[in-house]
């Protein structure tokens, strides 16, 4: 960004977004910091590494004050509960394993905050995400970051073309170590702040109690069955299980058992052998594509954030946004509620949410 611009920076209070604000300010841009208040932490037992904790707003303000830039705190608690927390609870109740950080990017950050940035007359909204935006022939493309360990492209697959045109990701070409050194050079007080690791509204890691609070009945007991529908035991809530889970099943047999599928309507959890976990086709919904010709695509798909990816064909199944994904080799633990993201090399082509059936 050679020309001087008015840029809003989404300041989470962490070292990444703080460095972005400092970097753009020192480049001579007019920088405004925005921080979201998403959750009331009053009386909450926070632990180290919690995302968006109460100290984060203070850290963001401290950095903004040092830089001499305006800083505003936006209260999005109601929107966040409706769009992210309730969706999180409903997903577990459907027997899925959700990714609330993607929903937060999709709804609050790149919708409400982006709109606020435009209302402030900004030329762009910059974030501390580790992804690259590359422009080719006037088209904005989303690419993996330089730092493979920190790459967040999987979590941003819902970003639309229109949003991408307005967004900037200054850290896409940096490693985490380089970002921290840059923060030190700007004398940012939180340059050594640990990365957030927990879901912000589950700061003690007990997501089951959060779901139970939002959806009474989430811990209702049900039956454990094998793949032949034989009774194995009882469980204390389907939300305690995810596809591929091996530990904490409450059943002891002579061989290892895994969670193969979940029937939320009848509160049944089916257990089987590891071989039962493999599949070479599944469906995705609520798709978002960053390419125009998207009725039939081929590339590398990732079915979870830690997945290295596998070659696959993605073909439109109907006019309701359902696509069928056929992989060139079987995948283990294809989990409803997780994202399936398609890549062409380092470029994100788009993706959707894995579903159990149509």
Residue pairs with C-beta under 8 A, 6 or more apart in sequence:
1 7
1 24
1 27
1 29
1 124
1 168
4 28
4 29
4 30
5 29
5 30
5 122
5 123
5 124
6 29
6 30
6 32
6 120
6 121
6 122
6 123
7 24
7 29
7 30
7 31
7 32
7 122
7 123
7 124
7 125
7 126
7 168
8 31
8 32
8 33
8 34
8 113
8 116
8 117
8 120
8 122
8 124
8 125
8 126
9 17
9 20
9 21
9 24
9 31
9 32
9 33
9 34
9 125
9 126
9 127
10 17
10 34
10 35
10 36
10 109
10 113
10 125
10 126
10 127
10 128
11 17
11 18
11 21
11 33
11 34
11 35
11 60
11 63
11 64
11 71
12 35
12 36
12 51
12 52
12 56
12 60
12 128
12 196
13 35
13 52
13 55
13 56
13 57
13 58
13 59
13 60
13 190
14 56
14 59
14 128
14 190
14 193
14 195
14 196
15 179
15 180
15 183
15 188
15 190
15 191
15 192
15 193
16 128
16 129
16 130
16 171
16 179
17 60
17 127
17 128
18 59
18 60
18 63
18 128
18 183
18 188
18 190
19 128
19 171
19 179
19 182
19 183
19 186
19 188
19 191
20 126
20 127
20 128
20 170
20 171
21 31
21 33
21 63
21 64
21 67
21 69
22 63
22 67
22 182
22 183
22 186
22 188
23 170
23 182
23 186
24 31
24 126
24 170
25 31
25 67
25 68
25 69
26 186
31 67
31 69
32 69
32 70
32 71
32 72
32 120
32 122
33 60
33 63
33 64
33 69
33 70
33 71
33 72
34 71
34 72
34 73
34 74
34 113
34 116
34 117
35 56
35 57
35 60
35 61
35 71
35 72
35 73
35 74
36 52
36 73
36 74
36 76
36 80
36 108
36 109
36 113
37 57
37 73
37 74
37 75
37 76
37 77
38 52
38 76
38 77
38 80
38 84
38 104
38 108
38 200
38 201
39 52
39 77
39 80
39 200
39 201
40 77
41 53
41 54
41 203
44 203
44 204
45 203
45 204
46 53
46 54
46 203
46 204
47 198
47 203
47 204
47 205
48 194
49 194
49 195
49 196
49 197
49 198
50 196
50 197
50 198
50 200
50 203
51 196
51 197
51 198
51 199
51 200
52 196
52 200
53 196
53 200
53 203
57 73
59 189
59 190
59 193
60 71
61 71
61 73
62 189
62 190
63 188
63 189
63 190
64 70
64 71
65 71
66 187
66 188
66 189
74 112
74 113
74 116
76 108
76 112
79 107
79 108
79 112
80 104
80 108
80 201
83 103
83 104
83 107
83 108
84 100
84 103
84 104
84 107
84 108
84 201
85 100
85 201
85 210
85 214
86 214
87 98
87 100
87 103
88 98
88 100
88 103
88 199
88 201
88 207
88 210
88 211
89 210
89 211
89 214
89 215
89 218
90 215
91 97
91 98
91 337
92 98
92 207
92 211
92 215
92 218
92 238
92 239
93 211
93 215
93 218
93 238
93 239
93 264
94 264
94 336
94 337
95 238
95 261
95 262
95 263
95 264
95 336
95 356
96 335
96 336
96 337
96 356
97 242
97 243
97 335
97 336
97 337
97 338
98 337
99 155
99 305
99 337
99 338
99 339
100 199
100 201
101 155
101 199
102 155
102 156
102 157
102 158
102 339
105 155
105 156
105 158
105 159
106 158
106 159
109 127
110 158
110 159
110 163
110 167
113 125
114 125
114 163
114 166
114 167
117 124
117 125
117 166
118 166
124 166
124 167
124 168
125 166
125 167
125 168
126 167
126 168
126 169
126 170
127 167
127 168
127 169
128 171
129 152
129 155
129 156
129 169
129 171
129 172
130 145
130 147
130 150
130 151
130 152
130 169
130 171
130 172
130 174
130 176
131 142
131 143
131 144
131 145
131 151
131 152
131 153
131 156
131 169
131 172
132 142
132 143
132 144
132 145
132 146
132 169
132 172
132 173
132 346
133 140
133 141
133 142
133 143
133 164
133 167
133 168
133 169
133 172
134 140
134 141
134 143
134 347
135 141
139 161
140 161
140 164
140 165
141 164
141 290
141 347
141 348
142 153
142 156
142 159
142 164
142 290
142 347
142 348
143 153
143 172
143 346
143 347
143 348
144 151
144 153
144 343
144 346
144 348
145 151
145 152
145 153
145 169
145 171
145 172
145 173
146 172
146 173
146 174
146 175
147 174
147 175
147 176
149 176
150 175
150 176
153 341
153 343
153 348
154 302
154 305
154 339
154 341
155 305
155 339
156 348
157 288
157 339
157 341
157 348
157 350
157 351
158 288
158 351
159 167
159 288
159 290
160 288
160 290
161 290
164 290
171 179
174 182
176 195
180 191
180 192
183 190
183 191
184 191
198 205
199 207
201 210
202 210
207 239
208 218
208 219
208 237
208 239
208 240
211 218
211 239
212 218
212 219
212 237
212 239
218 237
218 239
219 236
219 237
219 239
219 240
220 237
220 267
221 234
221 235
221 236
221 237
221 267
222 234
222 235
222 237
222 238
222 266
222 267
222 268
222 269
223 231
223 233
223 234
223 235
223 266
223 267
223 268
223 269
224 231
224 232
224 233
224 234
224 235
224 249
224 250
224 251
224 268
224 269
224 271
225 231
225 232
225 268
225 269
225 270
225 271
226 232
226 270
226 271
226 272
227 260
227 270
227 271
227 272
227 276
232 251
232 253
232 271
233 250
233 251
234 250
235 241
235 250
235 269
238 262
238 264
238 267
238 268
238 269
240 248
241 249
241 259
241 262
241 269
242 259
242 335
243 259
243 260
243 261
243 262
243 277
243 333
243 334
243 335
243 336
244 258
244 259
244 277
244 332
244 333
244 335
245 258
245 259
246 256
246 257
246 258
246 259
249 257
249 259
249 271
251 257
251 271
255 273
256 273
256 274
257 271
257 272
257 273
258 271
258 272
258 273
258 274
258 276
258 277
259 269
259 270
259 271
260 270
260 271
260 272
260 276
260 277
261 270
261 356
262 268
262 269
262 270
263 269
263 270
274 332
277 332
277 333
278 330
278 331
278 332
279 330
279 331
279 334
280 326
280 327
280 328
280 329
280 330
280 331
281 324
281 325
281 326
281 327
282 324
282 325
282 334
282 340
282 354
282 355
283 317
283 322
283 323
283 324
283 325
283 354
283 355
283 357
283 358
284 314
284 322
284 323
284 325
284 340
284 351
284 352
284 353
284 354
284 355
285 320
285 321
285 322
285 352
285 353
285 355
286 321
286 352
286 353
287 294
287 321
287 323
287 350
287 351
287 352
288 350
288 351
288 352
289 349
289 350
290 348
290 349
290 350
291 297
291 349
291 350
294 316
294 349
294 350
295 315
295 316
296 313
296 314
296 315
296 316
297 313
297 314
297 315
297 342
297 349
298 311
298 312
298 313
298 314
299 311
299 312
299 314
299 342
299 343
299 344
299 349
300 309
300 310
300 311
300 312
300 342
300 343
300 344
301 309
301 310
301 311
301 312
301 314
301 325
301 327
301 340
301 341
301 342
301 343
301 351
302 308
302 309
302 340
302 341
302 343
303 331
303 334
303 335
303 338
303 339
303 340
303 354
304 335
304 338
304 339
309 343
310 327
310 328
310 329
310 331
311 327
311 328
311 329
312 325
312 326
312 327
312 328
312 342
313 325
313 326
314 323
314 324
314 325
314 326
314 342
315 323
315 324
315 326
316 322
316 323
317 323
317 324
317 358
318 358
321 352
322 355
322 358
323 352
325 340
334 354
335 354
336 354
336 355
336 356
337 353
337 354
338 353
338 354
339 351
339 352
339 353
339 354
340 351
340 352
340 353
340 354
341 348
341 350
341 351
342 348
342 349
342 350
342 351
343 349
